[in-house]
Amino acid sequence: MNYIQVKFPGERAYGLPIGDIHFGDRAFANEGRTKLQGNLDWLKEHQHEAFGLLMGDVFNIAGRDTKTSPFETDPGEIIAATKFFEPYAHLFIGAIRGNHERRIVDRFGFDPLELFCERLKIPYLGISALIRVQVGKRPDSDWYWQSYYMGVHHTTGGGKTLGSAINAVSQIDKLISGCDVYAGGHNHQLVTGVRQVYTPTPTGPKLQKVHYVSCGSYLDYADSYAEEALYAPSKLGSPRIRFSGLRDKHDVHVSL
């Protein structure tokens, strides 16, 4: 698990975890491409207070033994994705691997996402990461009013329900506990859930709000694998996670 820190001096910060794009899949078409372009443009406009994070399955990487056919995938997907993201690469704090990139790792021993990240100078984070987000710089000090922790993993397993997506994300706390946010991909659902847990402190137990976020996808539904497999249509795009930097407000808000 990799560990990275980001700092934003203002009163708020935003995280935009983008995953399950599946560049090259024919279902990455008009709606998904337009939605992705809009999110990248928003990220660029708010770069002083926002960061992007790639959540895996940037590429499709279809083969003869995969659920999606190689005859329905653009063989130039990695080059196309690199050109698409190049103007926005500096806005991303890292990228984690998805199961589709894993297909190349299993067969040939290298991760195409790592090569993509090297070309674009995006930190390659491998399987999972812990992110510390510091927001709200104190006057005349290097300290920040608020500090948040975010655990990210592409996740595993299937399921056709919203609950199955959240259950998959909730498994990340097996890797690391105590995060304010857990974010995962893989299930192509754009959904979030919240629960409160007690955490130990020197003065006794403290109630902590924990957000679980399934980070959506960019694949159009019509004539896709999802339609063929009887998955329900899901809203396309990515969640926008807001972190408060106010002195007396430790707060996370997720917009879908």
C-alpha positions in Angstrom: 0.0 0.0 0.0 1.4 3.4 -1.0 1.0 6.5 1.1 0.7 10.0 -0.4 -0.1 13.4 1.1 -1.8 16.4 -0.5 -2.3 19.9 1.0 -4.8 22.6 0.1 -4.6 25.9 2.0 -8.2 27.1 1.3 -11.5 26.4 3.2 -12.3 23.3 1.1 -10.8 20.7 -1.1 -12.2 18.3 -3.6 -11.2 14.8 -4.6 -12.4 13.4 -8.0 -11.7 9.6 -8.2 -12.1 8.6 -11.9 -12.2 4.9 -12.8 -13.6 2.2 -15.0 -13.2 4.3 -18.2 -12.4 1.2 -20.3 -10.7 3.1 -23.1 -11.1 1.1 -26.3 -14.4 -0.6 -25.4 -17.0 0.3 -27.9 -19.3 1.2 -25.0 -17.0 4.0 -24.1 -18.9 6.2 -26.6 -20.7 9.5 -26.8 -22.2 9.9 -23.3 -19.3 8.5 -21.4 -16.7 10.4 -23.4 -18.6 13.7 -23.0 -19.0 13.1 -19.2 -15.2 12.3 -18.8 -14.2 15.4 -20.8 -16.5 17.5 -18.6 -15.0 16.1 -15.4 -11.5 16.7 -16.6 -12.3 20.3 -17.6 -13.9 20.9 -14.2 -10.8 19.5 -12.5 -8.6 21.9 -14.5 -10.8 24.9 -13.6 -10.5 24.0 -9.9 -7.0 22.7 -9.8 -6.1 25.1 -6.9 -8.6 23.2 -4.7 -9.0 19.8 -6.3 -7.1 16.6 -7.2 -7.8 13.7 -9.5 -7.2 10.1 -8.8 -7.3 7.2 -11.4 -9.1 4.2 -9.9 -8.2 1.5 -12.3 -9.6 0.0 -15.5 -8.4 3.0 -17.5 -8.0 0.5 -20.4 -10.3 -2.4 -21.6 -7.7 -5.0 -22.6 -10.0 -7.6 -24.0 -8.9 -11.1 -25.1 -10.4 -14.3 -26.5 -11.0 -15.5 -22.9 -12.6 -12.3 -21.4 -16.2 -11.3 -21.1 -15.8 -8.5 -23.6 -14.6 -9.5 -27.1 -11.3 -8.3 -28.5 -13.2 -7.7 -31.8 -15.2 -5.0 -30.0 -12.1 -3.2 -28.6 -9.9 -0.6 -30.3 -6.3 -2.1 -30.3 -4.9 1.5 -30.0 -6.6 2.1 -26.7 -3.4 2.8 -24.6 -2.1 5.3 -27.1 -5.6 7.0 -27.3 -5.9 7.2 -23.5 -2.4 8.6 -23.2 -3.2 11.4 -25.7 -6.5 12.1 -24.1 -5.1 12.5 -20.6 -1.9 14.3 -21.5 -3.3 17.8 -21.0 -4.6 16.9 -17.6 -1.9 14.6 -16.3 -0.6 17.2 -13.8 -3.9 17.3 -12.0 -3.7 13.6 -10.8 -2.0 12.6 -7.6 -1.8 9.0 -8.6 -3.3 5.9 -10.2 -4.2 2.5 -8.9 -4.4 -0.7 -10.9 -7.7 -2.3 -12.0 -8.5 -5.9 -12.9 -8.4 -5.2 -16.6 -4.8 -3.9 -16.3 -4.2 -7.0 -14.2 -4.9 -9.2 -17.3 -1.6 -8.1 -18.8 0.3 -8.5 -15.5 -1.0 -12.1 -15.2 0.1 -13.0 -18.8 3.2 -11.0 -19.4 4.4 -9.6 -16.1 4.1 -5.9 -16.6 1.3 -3.3 -16.0 0.3 -1.1 -18.9 -1.0 1.4 -16.4 2.6 1.8 -15.0 3.8 2.6 -18.5 1.0 5.1 -19.0 1.8 6.7 -15.7 5.5 6.9 -16.5 4.8 8.6 -19.8 2.4 11.2 -18.2 4.4 11.5 -14.9 1.5 10.5 -12.8 2.5 8.6 -9.6 1.9 4.9 -10.0 0.3 3.5 -6.8 -0.1 -0.1 -7.7 -2.9 -2.1 -5.9 -4.0 0.3 -3.2 -3.2 3.6 -1.5 -3.7 5.6 1.6 -4.2 9.3 0.9 -3.9 12.1 3.5 -5.7 15.2 2.6 -4.8 18.3 4.6 -7.1 21.3 4.2 -7.3 24.8 5.6 -3.8 26.2 6.4 -3.6 28.0 9.7 -2.5 31.6 9.6 1.3 32.1 10.2 1.8 28.4 10.6 2.6 25.2 8.6 -0.2 23.4 10.3 -3.7 22.7 8.8 -7.0 22.9 10.6 -8.3 19.6 9.1 -6.7 16.3 8.1 -8.6 13.5 6.4 -7.6 9.9 5.4 -8.9 8.2 2.3 -8.3 4.5 1.5 -8.6 3.4 -2.1 -8.6 0.1 -4.0 -10.1 -1.1 -7.2 -12.0 -3.8 -5.2 -13.0 -7.3 -6.4 -16.2 -9.3 -6.8 -19.4 -8.8 -8.7 -23.0 -8.2 -8.0 -25.9 -6.4 -9.6 -27.2 -4.5 -6.7 -26.2 -1.1 -5.1 -25.6 -2.9 -1.9 -23.1 -5.3 -3.4 -21.1 -2.3 -4.7 -21.0 -0.7 -1.2 -20.2 -4.1 0.4 -17.2 -4.4 -1.9 -15.9 -1.0 -1.0 -16.4 -1.7 2.7 -13.9 -4.5 2.4 -11.1 -1.9 2.0 -11.2 -1.4 5.8 -9.7 -4.9 6.1 -6.5 -3.4 4.6 -6.5 -0.2 6.7 -8.9 1.0 9.4 -9.8 4.5 10.6 -10.3 6.3 7.3 -12.8 9.0 6.7 -13.4 7.8 3.2 -13.1 4.5 1.4 -13.3 4.6 -2.4 -13.4 1.7 -4.8 -14.2 0.9 -8.4 -14.9 -2.3 -10.4 -18.7 -2.5 -9.9 -19.5 0.4 -12.3 -22.1 1.7 -9.8 -22.1 5.4 -8.7 -23.3 5.1 -5.2 -22.3 6.1 -1.6 -23.1 5.0 1.9 -22.3 6.3 5.4 -22.0 4.7 8.8 -20.7 5.9 12.1 -18.2 3.9 14.2 -16.5 4.6 17.5 -12.7 5.1 17.4 -10.4 5.1 20.4 -8.8 8.4 21.6 -6.8 9.3 24.7 -9.9 10.8 26.2 -12.2 7.9 25.3 -14.2 6.6 22.3 -15.0 9.2 19.6 -17.8 8.8 17.1 -16.4 8.9 13.5 -18.4 9.2 10.3 -17.1 6.9 7.5 -18.0 7.3 3.9 -18.0 4.4 1.4 -17.9 5.4 -2.2 -18.3 3.3 -5.3 -16.8 5.4 -8.1 -18.9 4.7 -11.2 -17.9 4.2 -14.8 -18.0 5.8 -18.2 -19.5 3.0 -20.4 -22.7 3.7 -22.3 -25.4 1.1 -21.6 -27.1 0.4 -24.9 -25.8 -2.7 -26.7 -23.2 -3.2 -24.0 -22.0 -6.2 -21.9 -24.0 -4.7 -19.0 -27.2 -4.8 -21.0 -26.5 -8.3 -22.2 -25.8 -9.5 -18.7 -29.0 -7.9 -17.3 -27.2 -5.3 -15.2 -29.3 -2.3 -14.4 -28.3 1.0 -16.2 -26.2 3.2 -13.9 -25.5 6.9 -13.9 -22.2 7.6 -15.6 -19.4 9.7 -14.2 -17.5 10.0 -11.0 -18.2 11.1 -7.4 -17.0 14.5 -6.2 -15.8 14.3 -2.6 -15.6 17.6 -0.7 -13.3 18.0 2.4 -14.0 21.0 4.7 -11.0 23.0 5.8 -12.8 25.1 8.4 -11.4 25.3 11.9 -14.3 23.7 13.7 -15.8 21.6 10.9 -14.3 18.2 10.2 -16.8 17.2 7.4 -16.9 15.2 4.2 -19.6 15.5 1.6 -20.0 13.3 -1.4 -21.9 14.4 -4.6 -22.9 12.0 -7.3 
